[in-house]
Amino acid sequence: MSGTDLGGQSRDLAACHFPERARIVACTLVLSSSGFGYTPLFSAIGTPVMRKIIDLVLPSTGVAVDVLAAESGLPKQRIKDAMAKGACWWNYKGKQVRLRKAKRELKAGTRLQLFYDEQVLARTPEQPLLLADHGHYSFWYKPHGLLAQGSQWGDHCALLRLAEQALARPCFLVHRLDADAAGLMVIAHDPKAAAALSQCFVERTMTKVYQARVTGLLDSDNQIIDAPLDNKASISRITTLSQDVDSQTTLLQVTIETGRKHQIRQHLAGIGHPIVNDRLYGKAGSEPLQLTAVYLSFDCPLLRRSVEQRLPPQLNKLGG
């Protein structure tokens, strides 16, 4: 396992919330049963930032927090905090899962991992908002900067974990929304609902509507953008809602029939109108990415009726 591989959404987290990471000088070593090391990082102003990876197999029985403290040299309180925030993993029933219980006694032969990043763990997430609870699933508002799900470095800044804590029920991810974007997400609360909702997305029976403010003046009426992404068919439809001559921007309604990674962002940039403040496909700005998920609807196979959810106007900062 490489200490430099942050994984998909942790890369988003680092880039979105810690832009100084682009200027960090890092030396990465992995602490494991065969060797010891750590990753000293330096922020843009030269302040040391600690990132450690511990990956070991216990030679004998031990308490999780005690083992990690001995191996890492970190104070137990920091380790407990990291564990509570989802940065610790162990193999349980043949799977690598998060270990949050610091006092868990582990048997010899157990693989134990800690992904410790001071900047990630220090971040305080903006809280999501529960919009509707249908029992089997619920609708949420995800603010800008909040991940849909966690990474190996933690999940305390992820909608899935925050929803799980708020409802005290299991939560299953059935679709994604960029960390940079805001808006509606639906979360399942049991395996049957997760499978049913996932199938709606796979079969393209889930209507997904977004609003995006793009650079330049654009006059479109159900314009189809079908440029393939990653060699896969990709279809977006855009309609102009309003134009702002002063800022030279256009507010669009966007409906997607497929769900490729960064589909809306890539499609709009591809026609010469990147989304305002798009750090990846346009120009970064001081404000968040101007992309919001505003509407979801589908024929619910569990409730056997049509279900729709709109983003309340007061949560739509684009004003569409």
C-alpha positions as CSV (number, residue, x, y, z in Angstrom):
1,M,0.0,0.0,0.0
2,S,1.5,3.3,-1.0
3,G,1.6,6.2,1.4
4,T,1.2,8.6,-1.5
5,D,-2.1,7.2,-2.7
6,L,-4.8,9.3,-1.1
7,G,-7.7,7.5,-2.9
8,G,-10.4,9.2,-5.0
9,Q,-12.4,11.4,-2.6
10,S,-9.5,12.1,-0.2
11,R,-7.7,13.7,-3.2
12,D,-10.8,15.8,-3.6
13,L,-10.8,16.7,0.1
14,A,-7.1,17.7,0.0
15,A,-7.5,19.8,-3.1
16,C,-10.9,21.3,-2.3
17,H,-10.3,22.3,1.3
18,F,-6.5,22.5,1.6
19,P,-5.3,24.2,-1.6
20,E,-1.9,24.7,0.0
21,R,-1.4,21.0,-0.6
22,A,-0.4,21.8,-4.1
23,R,2.6,23.5,-2.7
24,I,3.5,20.9,0.0
25,V,6.8,19.2,0.0
26,A,6.4,15.6,1.4
27,C,8.5,12.6,2.1
28,T,6.4,9.4,2.5
29,L,7.3,6.3,4.4
30,V,5.0,3.6,5.5
31,L,5.1,2.3,9.1
32,S,4.5,-1.4,9.0
33,S,5.6,-4.7,10.6
34,S,8.7,-4.6,8.4
35,G,9.7,-1.0,9.0
36,F,9.0,2.4,10.6
37,G,8.5,5.8,9.2
38,Y,6.3,8.8,8.9
39,T,5.3,11.6,6.5
40,P,6.5,15.0,7.5
41,L,4.5,17.7,5.6
42,F,5.0,21.4,5.5
43,S,2.2,23.8,4.8
44,A,2.6,26.8,2.5
45,I,3.8,28.9,5.5
46,G,6.3,26.2,6.6
47,T,4.3,24.8,9.5
48,P,5.0,21.1,10.0
49,V,1.9,18.9,9.3
50,M,2.0,15.3,10.3
51,R,0.7,12.5,8.2
52,K,1.4,8.9,9.2
53,I,0.4,5.5,7.8
54,I,0.6,2.5,10.1
55,D,0.1,-0.9,8.6
56,L,0.9,-3.9,10.7
57,V,-0.1,-7.5,11.6
58,L,-0.2,-8.0,15.4
59,P,2.3,-10.6,16.5
60,S,0.3,-11.1,19.7
61,T,-2.9,-10.1,21.4
62,G,-3.2,-6.4,22.2
63,V,-5.6,-3.5,22.7
64,A,-6.0,-1.4,19.6
65,V,-5.2,2.0,21.0
66,D,-2.2,0.6,23.0
67,V,-0.8,-1.1,19.9
68,L,-1.2,2.0,17.7
69,A,0.3,4.3,20.4
70,A,3.4,2.1,20.8
71,E,3.9,1.8,17.0
72,S,3.3,5.4,16.1
73,G,4.6,7.4,19.0
74,L,1.3,9.4,18.9
75,P,-0.6,10.3,22.2
76,K,-3.5,7.9,22.9
77,Q,-5.9,10.8,22.8
78,R,-5.0,11.7,19.3
79,I,-5.3,8.0,18.2
80,K,-8.8,7.8,19.9
81,D,-9.8,10.9,18.0
82,A,-8.6,9.5,14.7
83,M,-10.3,6.2,15.3
84,A,-13.6,8.0,16.1
85,K,-13.3,9.9,12.9
86,G,-12.8,6.7,10.8
87,A,-9.1,6.7,10.1
88,C,-8.4,3.3,11.6
89,W,-9.1,0.0,9.8
90,W,-8.9,-3.7,10.8
91,N,-9.7,-7.0,9.2
92,Y,-13.0,-8.3,10.5
93,K,-14.7,-11.4,9.1
94,G,-12.5,-11.3,6.1
95,K,-13.1,-7.6,5.3
96,Q,-11.2,-4.5,6.0
97,V,-13.6,-2.2,7.9
98,R,-13.3,0.8,10.1
99,L,-12.4,0.3,13.7
100,R,-13.7,3.0,16.0
101,K,-13.6,1.3,19.4
102,A,-10.2,2.2,20.9
103,K,-10.3,-0.5,23.6
104,R,-11.0,-3.3,21.2
105,E,-8.9,-6.3,22.0
106,L,-7.3,-7.7,18.9
107,K,-6.0,-11.2,18.4
108,A,-2.6,-12.1,17.1
109,G,-2.6,-12.1,13.3
110,T,-5.0,-9.2,13.0
111,R,-4.1,-6.6,10.4
112,L,-4.4,-3.1,11.8
113,Q,-4.1,0.2,9.9
114,L,-4.1,3.8,10.8
115,F,-4.2,6.6,8.2
116,Y,-3.3,9.7,10.2
117,D,-3.4,13.2,8.6
118,E,-3.5,16.1,10.9
119,Q,-5.2,18.5,8.4
120,V,-7.9,16.0,7.5
121,L,-8.7,15.1,11.1
122,A,-8.7,18.8,12.2
123,R,-11.3,19.8,9.7
124,T,-14.8,20.6,11.0
125,P,-17.5,19.7,8.4
126,E,-20.5,21.9,7.6
127,Q,-23.5,19.9,8.7
128,P,-25.9,18.4,6.2
129,L,-29.7,18.9,6.5
130,L,-32.3,16.2,6.6
131,L,-35.1,17.1,4.1
132,A,-37.4,14.0,4.2
133,D,-37.3,10.6,5.9
134,H,-39.2,7.8,4.1
135,G,-38.0,5.1,6.5
136,H,-36.3,2.9,3.9
137,Y,-34.4,6.0,2.6
138,S,-34.0,9.7,3.3
139,F,-33.3,12.8,1.3
140,W,-30.5,15.2,2.4
141,Y,-29.0,18.5,1.5
142,K,-25.2,18.1,1.1
143,P,-23.4,21.4,1.5
144,H,-20.4,22.4,-0.6
145,G,-17.2,20.7,0.5
146,L,-18.8,17.7,2.2
147,L,-17.8,14.4,0.8
148,A,-20.5,11.8,-0.1
149,Q,-18.6,9.1,1.6
150,G,-15.3,8.9,3.5
151,S,-11.9,7.7,2.5
152,Q,-9.2,5.7,4.2
153,W,-8.2,8.9,6.0
154,G,-11.5,9.3,7.7
155,D,-15.2,9.8,7.3
156,H,-16.1,12.5,9.8
157,C,-16.4,14.9,6.8
158,A,-18.7,12.6,4.8
159,L,-22.5,12.8,4.4
160,L,-22.9,9.1,4.9
161,R,-21.3,9.1,8.3
162,L,-23.1,12.3,9.5
163,A,-26.4,10.9,8.4
164,E,-25.7,7.6,10.2
165,Q,-24.9,9.5,13.4
166,A,-28.0,11.8,13.1
167,L,-30.5,9.0,12.5
168,A,-28.8,6.2,14.4
169,R,-29.6,3.9,11.5
170,P,-27.4,2.1,8.9
171,C,-26.7,4.2,5.8
172,F,-25.9,3.0,2.3
173,L,-24.6,5.1,-0.5
174,V,-26.5,4.7,-3.8
175,H,-25.2,7.6,-5.8
176,R,-22.6,10.4,-5.6
177,L,-22.3,14.1,-5.8
178,D,-19.0,15.9,-6.2
179,A,-17.4,17.2,-3.0
180,D,-17.2,20.6,-4.7
181,A,-21.0,20.6,-5.5
182,A,-24.0,21.1,-3.2
183,G,-27.6,19.8,-3.2
184,L,-29.9,16.8,-3.0
185,M,-28.8,13.3,-2.2
186,V,-30.7,10.2,-1.3
187,I,-29.4,7.7,1.2
188,A,-30.7,4.1,1.7
189,H,-31.2,2.6,5.2
190,D,-31.3,-1.1,4.5
191,P,-29.8,-3.4,1.9
192,K,-33.2,-3.9,0.1
193,A,-33.6,-0.2,-0.3
194,A,-30.0,0.3,-1.4
195,A,-30.4,-2.4,-4.1
196,A,-33.7,-0.9,-5.3
197,L,-32.5,2.7,-5.5
198,S,-29.2,1.7,-7.1
199,Q,-31.1,-0.1,-9.8
200,C,-33.1,3.1,-10.5
201,F,-29.8,4.9,-11.2
202,V,-28.4,2.0,-13.2
203,E,-31.5,1.7,-15.3
204,R,-31.7,5.5,-15.7
205,T,-35.2,5.7,-14.3
206,M,-34.1,8.3,-11.7
207,T,-34.7,11.9,-12.9
208,K,-31.8,14.1,-11.8
209,V,-31.9,17.9,-12.3
210,Y,-29.2,20.4,-11.5
211,Q,-28.5,24.1,-11.8
212,A,-25.2,25.5,-12.8
213,R,-23.9,29.0,-13.3
214,V,-21.5,29.0,-16.2
215,T,-19.1,31.6,-17.7
216,G,-20.3,33.4,-20.8
217,L,-23.7,34.1,-22.2
218,L,-25.5,31.0,-23.5
219,D,-28.9,30.7,-25.0
220,S,-30.0,27.0,-25.0
221,D,-33.3,25.2,-25.0
222,N,-33.0,21.5,-24.2
223,Q,-29.6,21.4,-25.9
224,I,-28.1,17.9,-25.9
225,I,-24.5,17.4,-25.1
226,D,-23.4,13.8,-25.9
227,A,-19.6,13.9,-25.9
228,P,-18.4,10.5,-24.6
229,L,-16.5,10.6,-21.3
230,D,-13.9,7.9,-20.5
231,N,-15.0,6.2,-23.8
232,K,-18.5,5.8,-22.4
233,A,-21.8,7.2,-23.7
234,S,-22.7,10.4,-21.8
235,I,-25.8,12.5,-22.2
236,S,-26.6,15.9,-20.7
237,R,-29.4,18.3,-21.6
238,I,-29.1,22.0,-20.8
239,T,-31.7,24.8,-20.8
240,T,-31.0,28.5,-20.1
241,L,-32.8,29.9,-17.1
242,S,-31.4,33.4,-17.0
243,Q,-28.4,35.5,-18.2
244,D,-26.4,38.1,-16.2
245,V,-24.9,40.5,-18.6
246,D,-23.0,42.3,-15.9
247,S,-21.1,39.2,-14.8
248,Q,-21.2,37.6,-18.2
249,T,-22.6,34.4,-16.8
250,T,-25.6,32.2,-17.5
251,L,-27.7,30.1,-15.1
252,L,-28.6,26.7,-16.6
253,Q,-30.9,23.9,-15.8
254,V,-29.0,20.6,-16.4
255,T,-30.6,17.1,-16.7
256,I,-28.3,14.1,-17.0
257,E,-29.3,10.8,-18.4
258,T,-26.0,9.1,-17.5
259,G,-23.8,9.6,-14.5
260,R,-20.2,9.7,-15.5
261,K,-17.6,11.2,-13.1
262,H,-17.7,15.0,-13.4
263,Q,-20.1,14.7,-16.3
264,I,-21.7,18.1,-16.0
265,R,-18.4,19.9,-15.4
266,Q,-16.7,18.2,-18.3
267,H,-19.6,18.6,-20.7
268,L,-20.1,22.4,-20.0
269,A,-16.4,23.0,-20.2
270,G,-16.3,21.1,-23.4
271,I,-18.7,23.6,-25.1
272,G,-16.7,26.5,-23.9
273,H,-18.8,27.4,-20.9
274,P,-17.1,26.0,-17.7
275,I,-19.0,26.3,-14.4
276,V,-18.1,29.3,-12.4
277,N,-15.3,28.6,-9.9
278,D,-14.6,25.2,-11.3
279,R,-11.0,24.5,-10.2
280,L,-10.7,21.4,-12.4
281,Y,-12.2,22.4,-15.7
282,G,-12.3,26.2,-15.6
283,K,-10.9,28.7,-13.2
284,A,-10.8,28.4,-9.4
285,G,-12.4,31.3,-7.4
286,S,-12.9,32.3,-3.8
287,E,-16.5,31.0,-3.8
288,P,-17.6,27.4,-4.1
289,L,-18.3,25.6,-7.4
290,Q,-21.6,27.0,-8.8
291,L,-23.3,23.6,-9.2
292,T,-26.3,22.4,-7.2
293,A,-28.4,19.3,-7.4
294,V,-32.0,20.6,-7.1
295,Y,-34.4,17.8,-8.0
296,L,-34.8,14.0,-7.8
297,S,-37.8,11.8,-8.8
298,F,-38.4,8.2,-9.4
299,D,-41.1,5.4,-9.2
300,C,-40.3,3.9,-5.9
301,P,-40.4,0.1,-6.0
302,L,-40.7,-0.1,-2.2
303,L,-43.5,2.4,-1.7
304,R,-45.1,1.6,-5.1
305,R,-45.7,5.2,-5.9
306,S,-44.0,8.1,-7.5
307,V,-41.6,10.0,-5.2
308,E,-40.0,13.4,-5.9
309,Q,-37.9,15.7,-3.8
310,R,-37.1,19.3,-4.6
311,L,-34.4,21.4,-3.0
312,P,-36.0,24.1,-0.9
313,P,-35.4,27.5,-2.5
314,Q,-33.6,28.9,0.6
315,L,-30.9,26.2,0.2
316,N,-30.4,27.0,-3.5
317,K,-27.7,29.7,-3.4
318,L,-27.8,30.0,-7.2
319,G,-31.2,31.6,-7.0
320,G,-32.8,29.7,-9.9
